[in-house]
Amino acid sequence: MQVLSAAAVALFALAAAGDIARRRIPNPLVLALAFAGLARLGLAAWGGASPVALGIDIAAALAIFAAGAGLFAAGLLGGGDAKLLGAGSLWLGAEGTGAFLMVTVLAGGLLALVFLALRLIRRGGPETALPYGVAIAAGGILTTLGFA
């Protein structure tokens, strides 16, 4: 499980770096994180987790992805962000999803404040999209490491 956790942290960090550099979260990173989530579910099943608990984990991830897709359709969130939220939820399971979302929202608020401060320092300048993948990655990393 430690190897999967290290891989998930690395994937979240790479997603954040991609979002900062290109304002895109590469699909292979999101897919790899989703596979890590599926591997976690497989290990849990092998360890005797109840099928109901596993189903709840999958349902939670699908619900988070659906909410993210709705925000994407409304123009409020990027497509990569929506996919990263769903994959992150699959990785963390239903039990960790609440903390994941809470830390993501707090990190997103901090990120927005930093962007506003930079705009004030520069006295305007071009508006750029907020790389919300950074906030999602912070939520995923901190929750994976047990800090949330």
KAJO-V923429 format. One record per residue. PSI is psi in degrees with one decimal (none if undefined). OMEGA is omega in degrees with one decimal (999 if undefined). Layout:
psi=PSI omega=OMEGA
psi=PSI omega=OMEGA
This chain:
psi=-30.9 omega=179.3
psi=-36.0 omega=178.0
psi=-43.1 omega=177.6
psi=-41.6 omega=179.1
psi=-43.5 omega=178.3
psi=-40.8 omega=178.1
psi=-42.6 omega=179.9
psi=-43.5 omega=177.9
psi=-44.8 omega=179.2
psi=-41.3 omega=179.9
psi=-41.5 omega=175.8
psi=-44.3 omega=-179.0
psi=-41.3 omega=178.2
psi=-36.2 omega=177.1
psi=-42.5 omega=178.0
psi=-43.9 omega=180.0
psi=-42.1 omega=177.9
psi=-37.8 omega=179.8
psi=-37.8 omega=177.6
psi=-47.1 omega=-174.1
psi=-42.1 omega=-171.7
psi=1.1 omega=-175.2
psi=34.6 omega=177.5
psi=141.9 omega=174.7
psi=112.6 omega=-175.0
psi=133.2 omega=179.4
psi=-39.4 omega=179.5
psi=-32.3 omega=177.6
psi=-43.4 omega=179.8
psi=-42.4 omega=179.3
psi=-42.0 omega=178.6
psi=-38.5 omega=177.8
psi=-40.0 omega=176.8
psi=-40.4 omega=177.3
psi=-35.5 omega=175.3
psi=-39.7 omega=176.4
psi=-42.5 omega=177.5
psi=-37.5 omega=177.0
psi=-39.3 omega=176.4
psi=-43.7 omega=178.1
psi=-40.7 omega=178.0
psi=-42.7 omega=177.7
psi=-38.6 omega=178.3
psi=-41.9 omega=178.3
psi=-43.1 omega=178.7
psi=-34.0 omega=179.7
psi=1.0 omega=175.5
psi=11.2 omega=178.1
psi=146.7 omega=-178.5
psi=145.8 omega=176.3
psi=-30.7 omega=178.0
psi=-45.5 omega=179.3
psi=-41.7 omega=178.7
psi=-41.1 omega=177.6
psi=-37.9 omega=178.0
psi=-40.5 omega=177.0
psi=-45.9 omega=-179.5
psi=-42.6 omega=179.5
psi=-40.0 omega=178.3
psi=-44.3 omega=179.8
psi=-41.8 omega=178.5
psi=-38.7 omega=178.5
psi=-42.1 omega=178.8
psi=-42.6 omega=177.5
psi=-43.1 omega=179.8
psi=-41.4 omega=177.4
psi=-43.0 omega=177.3
psi=-40.0 omega=177.9
psi=-37.4 omega=175.9
psi=-41.9 omega=177.1
psi=-36.2 omega=175.6
psi=-45.9 omega=-179.7
psi=-31.8 omega=179.2
psi=-2.5 omega=179.8
psi=19.5 omega=-176.8
psi=-9.1 omega=-176.8
psi=146.6 omega=178.0
psi=157.7 omega=179.7
psi=-40.8 omega=177.5
psi=-36.8 omega=177.6
psi=-44.4 omega=179.8
psi=-43.5 omega=-180.0
psi=-39.7 omega=179.8
psi=-38.0 omega=176.3
psi=-45.7 omega=179.5
psi=-46.1 omega=-179.8
psi=-39.5 omega=177.6
psi=-39.9 omega=177.8
psi=-38.7 omega=176.8
psi=-41.9 omega=178.7
psi=-45.2 omega=-172.6
psi=-16.1 omega=179.7
psi=169.1 omega=-178.2
psi=-36.9 omega=-178.5
psi=-35.0 omega=-178.3
psi=-8.8 omega=-174.2
psi=-37.2 omega=179.1
psi=-48.5 omega=178.5
psi=-40.2 omega=178.0
psi=-48.9 omega=-179.4
psi=-39.8 omega=179.9
psi=-48.5 omega=-179.5
psi=-37.5 omega=178.2
psi=-45.0 omega=-179.8
psi=-43.7 omega=179.1
psi=-43.1 omega=178.0
psi=-36.9 omega=177.2
psi=-39.8 omega=176.1
psi=-42.6 omega=177.6
psi=-41.8 omega=177.5
psi=-42.9 omega=178.9
psi=-40.4 omega=177.9
psi=-40.7 omega=177.6
psi=-44.0 omega=179.3
psi=-41.1 omega=178.1
psi=-42.5 omega=179.2
psi=-42.2 omega=178.9
psi=-37.6 omega=177.5
psi=-39.8 omega=178.8
psi=-40.9 omega=179.6
psi=-40.8 omega=-179.8
psi=-6.0 omega=-178.0
psi=56.2 omega=178.3
psi=-133.8 omega=-177.7
psi=174.5 omega=-177.9
psi=141.3 omega=175.7
psi=131.9 omega=176.9
psi=154.9 omega=178.9
psi=141.9 omega=177.2
psi=124.8 omega=179.9
psi=78.2 omega=-173.2
psi=-17.3 omega=174.6
psi=-26.8 omega=177.2
psi=-43.9 omega=178.8
psi=-41.8 omega=178.8
psi=-43.1 omega=178.8
psi=-40.7 omega=177.7
psi=-44.0 omega=177.4
psi=-43.4 omega=-179.9
psi=-43.7 omega=-178.9
psi=-49.0 omega=-177.8
psi=-36.2 omega=177.9
psi=-41.6 omega=177.8
psi=-40.4 omega=-177.9
psi=-3.7 omega=176.6
psi=16.3 omega=179.5
psi=-1.3 omega=-178.7
psi=none omega=999
